[in-house]
Amino acid sequence: MRSVKAVTASPPTSASVPTAPGGLPLIGHAHYLAKTPLPFITSLRDHGSVVRIRLGPTPAYVVTDPELTRTVLVTEAAHFAKGGKVFEVLRGVFGDGLATVADGDIHLRNRRLMQPMFNKAHIATRGNAMIDQVRSMVSAWEEDQLRNVFVDMNDVTLAAFLVALFGMDLPANLQREFAVLMPVIMKGAIRQTILPPWVTRLPLPANRAHTHRVARLRALIDQAIDHHSGRPVGTPPATAHDPAEAAGCPHRAAADNAQARLFETLLTAGDQFTRRQLQDEAITLMNAAIETTATTLAWTLYELTQHPEIEQCLRAELTAVCTGRPLIQEDLDRLPYSRQVLQEAVRKYGPAWMVTRIATRDIDLGGHHIPQGADIVWSPYLHQNDPAHFPEPATFNPDRWPSDRVPTTRDSLFAFGDGRRKCIGENFAWTEMQIILATILQTWPRLRLVSRPPRPQTAITVKPDKLTISFGSS
């Protein structure tokens, strides 16, 4: 393991930070981040534990050692505030949601108000309704149809999360438009992250389209809030979500009352949240619940097509636990191997690849001088594919995660962050991913990769560029 020094107030003897080679005038290293982002970000560990790059004319300091990243996020978090170019761009989409609001009293207050939504016991009250929603969608797939799995996983995770957030009766037209808008908005956001700021301010068609889509997303969130808050708590919806549900889901009667409670945590906060803040938090939660889980699930399904022995172990565990009946919420804690498989997909594919902080003062980080106001970049993908910490990182190996360590964010796994800004929805993400993976395996006994092996592609997450799988009953 690499040895690093502690953080101190920057003394005059601090070493300068090595600069990554290949920077160009005006754009800096943006051409690498645009064309070969993952090879570039992982190559930086060869140049030191902290490496200077330029995003346009702006310098940024990439932390390549996980010990120093933990210092930034946990032990010296007060000196590394959440912010930087990535978060400024995302704030244009999310507003001041929990993921992007500045450190301080507002963040602490909002996190405290929202924490009950994501307690494990409370998530469990929504599990069976999410299972019903996922089952209705997955079972509607046509046998042996060529499916774009990344698109499917975005649709399924969005639908499951909307059921948890707003209840069972959100109008279908809102769900469809959410599904169309979210991926395009995230693509536009990452484009703005890697381009020089002056380019993103020009009246270019791509910039105007991005602004229009964000405005439309806020309008949709407003409609969803109004729809949800217009029905008294505990009142069953007037119509079922789809014909299959109209026929009667086994968990539906109990689910409708429970489902109203998630977003009601915010609605009942009274004047502590304005309408704009409700929009910000709903958009933030939606992206967090969809982007990471959909990406992880898509990569997991791909890996199962490449490792039939892992798929067989998953199916054997599911059969032993469910004994021929459909999955229920109470089964999830008895599926440890599924958690290990998902943990390994999270490890291998990031899913986030670039996150930023801002130095609040001149400081020494690992023996290197970091000036006040500088962007600090850390990369879960870089750390989680470091052979010094994960031997043979390209190998998909769920056995590297013993069941007594799942889930974990210790060591060098930073997929959900760490410290006081650690992702509030981690418990929800594990529940949602287990539900979807188990339901797909129960519904479809056969998975087959139809497309070429996918290549990693960066957006907010590290997603597959093309992934087509057919699902069969035998």
DAGI-V936528 format. One record per residue. N is the residue number from 1. RES is the residue in one letter. PHI is phi as a letter, one per 20 degrees, with the letter a starting at -180 (999 if undefined). Layout:
BEGIN
((N,RES,PHI) (N,RES,PHI))
END
This chain:
BEGIN
((1,M,999) (2,R,f) (3,S,d) (4,V,c) (5,K,e) (6,A,f) (7,V,f) (8,T,b) (9,A,g) (10,S,f) (11,P,e) (12,P,f) (13,T,e) (14,S,g) (15,A,f) (16,S,f) (17,V,e) (18,P,f) (19,T,e) (20,A,f) (21,P,f) (22,G,n) (23,G,f) (24,L,d) (25,P,g) (26,L,m) (27,I,e) (28,G,m) (29,H,d) (30,A,f) (31,H,f) (32,Y,f) (33,L,f) (34,A,e) (35,K,e) (36,T,c) (37,P,f) (38,L,f) (39,P,g) (40,F,f) (41,I,f) (42,T,f) (43,S,f) (44,L,f) (45,R,f) (46,D,f) (47,H,d) (48,G,q) (49,S,f) (50,V,c) (51,V,c) (52,R,e) (53,I,c) (54,R,c) (55,L,d) (56,G,m) (57,P,e) (58,T,e) (59,P,f) (60,A,b) (61,Y,d) (62,V,e) (63,V,e) (64,T,d) (65,D,d) (66,P,f) (67,E,f) (68,L,f) (69,T,f) (70,R,f) (71,T,f) (72,V,f) (73,L,e) (74,V,c) (75,T,f) (76,E,c) (77,A,f) (78,A,f) (79,H,e) (80,F,c) (81,A,f) (82,K,f) (83,G,r) (84,G,o) (85,K,f) (86,V,g) (87,F,f) (88,E,f) (89,V,f) (90,L,f) (91,R,f) (92,G,f) (93,V,e) (94,F,e) (95,G,m) (96,D,d) (97,G,f) (98,L,g) (99,A,f) (100,T,d) (101,V,f) (102,A,f) (103,D,g) (104,G,p) (105,D,f) (106,I,f) (107,H,f) (108,L,f) (109,R,f) (110,N,f) (111,R,f) (112,R,f) (113,L,f) (114,M,e) (115,Q,g) (116,P,g) (117,M,f) (118,F,d) (119,N,f) (120,K,g) (121,A,f) (122,H,f) (123,I,g) (124,A,f) (125,T,f) (126,R,d) (127,G,f) (128,N,f) (129,A,f) (130,M,f) (131,I,g) (132,D,f) (133,Q,f) (134,V,f) (135,R,f) (136,S,f) (137,M,f) (138,V,f) (139,S,f) (140,A,e) (141,W,f) (142,E,e) (143,E,f) (144,D,m) (145,Q,f) (146,L,f) (147,R,d) (148,N,f) (149,V,f) (150,F,f) (151,V,f) (152,D,g) (153,M,f) (154,N,f) (155,D,f) (156,V,f) (157,T,f) (158,L,f) (159,A,f) (160,A,f) (161,F,f) (162,L,f) (163,V,f) (164,A,f) (165,L,e) (166,F,d) (167,G,o) (168,M,e) (169,D,d) (170,L,f) (171,P,g) (172,A,f) (173,N,f) (174,L,f) (175,Q,g) (176,R,f) (177,E,f) (178,F,g) (179,A,f) (180,V,f) (181,L,f) (182,M,g) (183,P,f) (184,V,f) (185,I,f) (186,M,f) (187,K,f) (188,G,f) (189,A,f) (190,I,f) (191,R,f) (192,Q,f) (193,T,f) (194,I,e) (195,L,e) (196,P,g) (197,P,g) (198,W,f) (199,V,f) (200,T,f) (201,R,e) (202,L,f) (203,P,f) (204,L,e) (205,P,g) (206,A,f) (207,N,f) (208,R,f) (209,A,f) (210,H,f) (211,T,f) (212,H,f) (213,R,f) (214,V,f) (215,A,f) (216,R,f) (217,L,f) (218,R,f) (219,A,f) (220,L,f) (221,I,g) (222,D,g) (223,Q,f) (224,A,f) (225,I,f) (226,D,f) (227,H,f) (228,H,f) (229,S,f) (230,G,f) (231,R,d) (232,P,g) (233,V,g) (234,G,n) (235,T,f) (236,P,f) (237,P,f) (238,A,f) (239,T,c) (240,A,f) (241,H,f) (242,D,b) (243,P,g) (244,A,f) (245,E,f) (246,A,f) (247,A,f) (248,G,o) (249,C,e) (250,P,f) (251,H,d) (252,R,f) (253,A,g) (254,A,f) (255,A,f) (256,D,g) (257,N,f) (258,A,f) (259,Q,f) (260,A,f) (261,R,f) (262,L,f) (263,F,f) (264,E,f) (265,T,g) (266,L,e) (267,L,f) (268,T,e) (269,A,f) (270,G,m) (271,D,e) (272,Q,f) (273,F,c) (274,T,f) (275,R,f) (276,R,f) (277,Q,f) (278,L,f) (279,Q,g) (280,D,g) (281,E,f) (282,A,f) (283,I,f) (284,T,f) (285,L,f) (286,M,f) (287,N,f) (288,A,f) (289,A,f) (290,I,e) (291,E,f) (292,T,f) (293,T,f) (294,A,f) (295,T,f) (296,T,f) (297,L,f) (298,A,f) (299,W,f) (300,T,f) (301,L,f) (302,Y,f) (303,E,f) (304,L,f) (305,T,f) (306,Q,e) (307,H,c) (308,P,g) (309,E,f) (310,I,f) (311,E,g) (312,Q,f) (313,C,f) (314,L,f) (315,R,f) (316,A,f) (317,E,f) (318,L,f) (319,T,f) (320,A,f) (321,V,f) (322,C,e) (323,T,l) (324,G,n) (325,R,d) (326,P,f) (327,L,g) (328,I,c) (329,Q,g) (330,E,f) (331,D,f) (332,L,f) (333,D,f) (334,R,d) (335,L,c) (336,P,f) (337,Y,f) (338,S,f) (339,R,f) (340,Q,f) (341,V,f) (342,L,f) (343,Q,f) (344,E,f) (345,A,f) (346,V,f) (347,R,f) (348,K,f) (349,Y,d) (350,G,o) (351,P,f) (352,A,f) (353,W,c) (354,M,b) (355,V,c) (356,T,c) (357,R,c) (358,I,c) (359,A,f) (360,T,e) (361,R,a) (362,D,f) (363,I,b) (364,D,e) (365,L,c) (366,G,m) (367,G,n) (368,H,c) (369,H,f) (370,I,d) (371,P,f) (372,Q,g) (373,G,n) (374,A,f) (375,D,f) (376,I,d) (377,V,d) (378,W,c) (379,S,c) (380,P,g) (381,Y,f) (382,L,f) (383,H,f) (384,Q,f) (385,N,d) (386,D,e) (387,P,f) (388,A,f) (389,H,d) (390,F,c) (391,P,g) (392,E,l) (393,P,f) (394,A,f) (395,T,e) (396,F,e) (397,N,c) (398,P,f) (399,D,f) (400,R,f) (401,W,d) (402,P,g) (403,S,f) (404,D,f) (405,R,d) (406,V,d) (407,P,e) (408,T,b) (409,T,c) (410,R,e) (411,D,l) (412,S,d) (413,L,e) (414,F,c) (415,A,g) (416,F,d) (417,G,m) (418,D,a) (419,G,m) (420,R,f) (421,R,d) (422,K,g) (423,C,g) (424,I,f) (425,G,e) (426,E,g) (427,N,g) (428,F,f) (429,A,f) (430,W,f) (431,T,f) (432,E,f) (433,M,f) (434,Q,f) (435,I,g) (436,I,f) (437,L,f) (438,A,f) (439,T,f) (440,I,f) (441,L,f) (442,Q,f) (443,T,f) (444,W,c) (445,P,f) (446,R,c) (447,L,c) (448,R,b) (449,L,f) (450,V,d) (451,S,e) (452,R,f) (453,P,g) (454,P,f) (455,R,d) (456,P,f) (457,Q,c) (458,T,e) (459,A,c) (460,I,f) (461,T,d) (462,V,e) (463,K,d) (464,P,f) (465,D,f) (466,K,b) (467,L,b) (468,T,d) (469,I,c) (470,S,d) (471,F,d) (472,G,c) (473,S,e) (474,S,b))
END
